[in-house]
Amino acid sequence: VIDSQTKKHSWWTAATDEGNEGRWYWINSLSLVGEFVWHSGQPNDLDFKSNCMQLYNGYSYEGDDIPCSSNHNPICQKMI
């Protein structure tokens, strides 16, 4: 059994508001992040330090803004 299948992790996404505070976008396409991705009340960055999005296990894997220096597992994207 793979570790990621037995433990609850939070996952990095490719969403950020780095360089454009409050305007969340996907790094690969520069398209805006839809509101449906976020957990209720998120993003809530009050100190301008939470510039990356995680899918947080405590929020049923809905979006949460956190500092980019946090340690989480990445979600990989594959071109098809």
Backbone hydrogen bonds in HBPLUS format (Angstrom, degrees):
<---DONOR---> <-ACCEPTOR-->    atom                        ^
c    i                          cat <-CA-CA->   ^        H-A-AA   ^      H-
h    n   atom  resd res      DA  || num        DHA   H-A  angle D-A-AA Bond
n    s   type  num  typ     dist DA aas  dist angle  dist       angle   num
A0005-GLN N   A0002-ILE O   2.85 MM   3  5.39 153.9  1.92 118.0 126.8     1
A0006-THR N   A0003-ASP O   3.07 MM   3  5.38 151.2  2.16 109.3 117.7     2
A0007-LYS N   A0003-ASP O   3.18 MM   4  6.28 140.2  2.35 159.2 168.9     3
A0011-TRP N   A0055-LEU O   3.06 MM  44  5.07 157.6  2.11 130.4 136.4     4
A0055-LEU N   A0011-TRP O   2.72 MM  44  5.07 152.9  1.79 144.7 154.2     5
A0012-TRP N   A0073-ASN O   2.71 MM  61  5.94 162.2  1.74 149.8 156.3     6
A0013-THR N   A0053-MET O   3.13 MM  40  5.84 144.1  2.27 167.3 157.0     7
A0027-ILE N   A0014-ALA O   2.81 MM  13  5.59 170.2  1.82 171.4 172.7     8
A0053-MET N   A0015-ALA O   3.24 MM  38  5.49 142.2  2.39 147.7 142.3     9
A0016-THR N   A0025-TYR O   3.02 MM   9  5.72 155.8  2.08 155.6 161.7    10
A0025-TYR N   A0016-THR O   2.95 MM   9  5.72 162.2  1.98 158.5 160.2    11
A0017-ASP N   A0051-ASN O   3.33 MM  34  5.28 146.5  2.45 124.1 129.8    12
A0020-ASN N   A0017-ASP O   2.98 MM   3  5.28 161.2  2.02 129.1 131.7    13
A0023-ARG N   A0020-ASN O   2.95 MM   3  5.69 159.7  1.99 150.9 154.5    14
A0033-VAL N   A0024-TRP O   3.01 MM   9  5.59 161.6  2.05 128.4 129.6    15
A0026-TRP N   A0031-SER O   2.86 MM   5  5.62 157.1  1.91 159.4 165.1    16
A0030-LEU N   A0026-TRP O   2.67 MM   4  5.05 148.2  1.76 159.9 165.8    17
A0037-VAL N   A0034-GLY O   3.21 MM   3  5.88 164.9  2.24 118.3 122.5    18
A0038-TRP N   A0035-GLU O   3.20 MM   3  5.78 143.9  2.34 115.8 123.4    19
A0063-GLY N   A0037-VAL O   2.73 MM  26  5.56 174.2  1.74 146.7 145.8    20
A0039-HIS N   A0063-GLY O   3.04 MM  24  5.34 163.9  2.07 135.3 133.2    21
A0042-GLN N   A0039-HIS O   2.93 MM   3  5.47 152.3  2.01 147.1 146.3    22
A0052-CYS N   A0066-ILE O   3.11 MM  14  5.56 158.0  2.16 162.5 168.6    23
A0066-ILE N   A0052-CYS O   2.89 MM  14  5.56 163.2  1.92 160.0 165.7    24
A0054-GLN N   A0064-ASP O   2.93 MM  10  5.40 165.7  1.95 157.1 161.1    25
A0064-ASP N   A0054-GLN O   2.95 MM  10  5.40 138.3  2.13 153.7 162.1    26
A0056-TYR N   A0062-GLU O   3.13 MM   6  5.91 149.9  2.23 154.5 147.5    27
A0059-TYR N   A0056-TYR O   2.97 MM   3  5.38 157.3  2.02 112.6 120.0    28
A0061-TYR N   A0056-TYR O   2.82 MM   5  4.62 141.1  1.97 139.0 138.4    29
A0060-SER N   A0057-ASN O   3.35 MM   3  5.19 143.3  2.49 113.0 108.3    30
A0062-GLU N   A0059-TYR O   3.12 MM   3  5.44 137.8  2.31 107.0 117.4    31
A0070-SER N   A0067-PRO O   3.15 MM   3  5.80 168.2  2.16 120.3 122.5    32
